[in-house]
């Protein structure tokens, strides 16, 4: 049961909405519900392949590995300069793996190949995807693959 305000009530989906805010519902905040009626979901635990813009490679499971982002049809790496638990949190959430347990650096999951596309990534923690965090311009870096996050 939640304790915060109830923002949506009596919603109806057609099934094609990208977000709950696209429901047909009463106006935001106008509701006749109690927290005993809070909505819940149970998800499969992993996103559909290709549905995220980030992946974890060379780890022991889907939820561990070197951070890679797609660019021009190939998967390339993220530099560990300024890499923090907050950045890892956004990455883990984006790939559907829940809360980050640690922020690995120094090519802990092996060195990638190809270009390093993101460097100096700094996430606030609210971003939906790593490429939405502040960073140097795509492809602008001072890294090598020994610094893959």
Phi, psi and omega per residue, in radians:
X1 nan 2.302 3.112
X2 -1.391 2.947 3.100
X3 -2.186 -0.266 -3.111
X4 -1.419 3.034 3.131
X5 -1.030 2.624 3.050
X6 -1.637 2.116 -3.035
X7 -1.745 -0.557 -3.133
X8 -2.137 2.433 3.120
X9 -2.514 2.662 3.074
X10 0.942 0.719 -3.111
X11 -1.425 2.672 3.103
X12 -2.397 2.273 3.118
X13 -1.861 2.604 2.966
X14 -1.592 -0.307 3.133
X15 1.835 -0.132 -3.109
X16 -1.904 0.032 -3.103
X17 -1.200 2.486 3.109
X18 -1.519 -0.309 -3.091
X19 -2.653 2.719 3.110
X20 -1.056 -0.496 -3.140
X21 -1.120 -0.235 3.125
X22 -1.599 -0.020 3.074
X23 -1.033 2.734 2.808
X24 -1.459 2.150 -3.110
X25 -2.725 3.016 2.999
X26 -1.051 2.836 3.071
X27 -1.013 2.646 -3.137
X28 -0.888 2.232 3.083
X29 1.506 -0.286 3.114
X30 -1.547 1.874 -3.051
X31 -2.577 2.848 3.098
X32 -2.271 0.695 -3.028
X33 -2.065 2.828 2.950
X34 -2.034 2.957 -3.105
X35 -1.193 -0.195 3.011
X36 -1.210 -0.179 3.130
X37 -1.924 0.263 -3.138
X38 -1.008 2.404 3.099
X39 -1.359 2.613 3.114
X40 -2.444 2.813 3.049
X41 -2.415 2.698 2.989
X42 -2.208 2.028 -3.066
X43 -1.764 2.894 -3.092
X44 -1.209 -0.349 3.089
X45 1.736 -0.192 3.111
X46 -2.540 2.401 3.121
X47 -1.275 2.819 3.082
X48 -1.154 2.497 3.105
X49 -0.951 2.370 3.132
X50 1.465 -0.032 -3.093
X51 -1.530 -0.170 3.098
X52 -1.981 2.786 3.134
X53 -1.725 0.143 3.140
X54 -2.400 2.617 3.023
X55 -2.454 2.849 3.074
X56 -1.961 2.168 -3.031
X57 -2.054 2.601 3.000
X58 1.195 0.347 3.094
X59 -1.635 3.087 -3.136
X60 -1.434 -0.181 3.102
X61 -2.633 3.029 3.094
X62 -1.005 -0.483 -3.022
X63 -1.799 0.423 3.011
X64 -2.571 2.607 3.074
X65 2.563 -3.133 3.106
X66 -1.230 2.384 -3.104
X67 -1.393 2.194 3.116
X68 -2.318 2.535 3.114
X69 -2.194 2.552 -3.139
X70 -1.447 2.509 3.050
X71 -2.715 2.234 -3.141
X72 0.898 0.738 3.038
X73 1.401 0.114 3.093
X74 -2.346 2.733 3.122
X75 -1.601 2.200 -3.111
X76 -2.270 2.957 -2.903
X77 -1.652 2.976 3.104
X78 -2.072 2.310 -3.133
X79 -1.347 2.574 -3.105
X80 -1.490 0.039 3.074
X81 -1.020 2.188 -3.126
X82 1.183 0.132 -3.122
X83 -1.131 2.278 -3.060
X84 -2.377 3.029 3.092
X85 -1.071 -0.574 3.111
X86 -1.136 -0.698 3.096
X87 -1.143 -0.776 3.104
X88 -1.068 -0.630 3.123
X89 -1.041 -0.796 3.124
X90 -1.126 -0.768 3.127
X91 -1.075 -0.795 3.129
X92 -1.098 -0.756 3.131
X93 -1.121 -0.707 -3.115
X94 -1.082 -0.703 -3.108
X95 -1.515 0.059 3.056
X96 1.458 0.474 -3.070
X97 -1.919 0.266 3.060
X98 1.307 -2.570 -3.035
X99 -1.359 2.457 3.082
X100 -1.265 2.372 3.093
X101 -1.646 -0.500 3.092
X102 -2.818 2.833 3.061
X103 -1.951 1.845 -3.107
X104 -1.465 2.636 3.102
X105 -2.590 3.104 3.135
X106 1.190 0.639 3.125
X107 0.940 0.785 -3.120
X108 -1.014 -0.451 3.132
X109 -1.941 0.507 3.131
X110 1.567 2.754 3.133
X111 -1.416 2.402 3.062
X112 -1.411 -3.033 3.081
X113 -2.351 2.931 -3.113
X114 1.396 -2.978 -3.071
X115 -1.177 2.709 2.914
X116 -1.646 2.087 -3.040
X117 -1.714 -0.529 -3.126
X118 -2.148 2.392 3.118
X119 -2.469 2.646 3.137
X120 0.996 0.748 3.111
X121 -1.180 2.278 3.116
X122 -2.395 1.812 -3.117
X123 -1.708 2.535 3.018
X124 -1.420 -0.382 -3.141
X125 1.873 -0.219 -3.122
X126 -1.735 -0.104 -3.096
X127 -1.183 2.590 3.123
X128 -1.438 -0.313 -3.085
X129 -2.716 2.626 -3.138
X130 -0.992 -0.720 3.127
X131 -1.099 -0.191 3.093
X132 -1.575 -0.134 3.094
X133 -1.354 2.823 3.062
X134 -1.195 2.466 3.129
X135 -2.887 2.970 2.979
X136 -1.073 2.925 3.069
X137 -1.038 2.582 3.130
X138 -0.896 2.195 3.096
X139 1.502 -0.152 3.112
X140 -1.602 1.998 -3.066
X141 -2.734 2.922 3.027
X142 -2.231 0.770 -2.997
X143 -2.140 2.907 2.903
X144 -2.291 3.081 -3.030
X145 -1.234 -0.174 3.007
X146 -1.208 -0.200 -3.134
X147 -1.897 0.311 3.135
X148 -1.121 2.356 3.090
X149 -1.403 nan nan
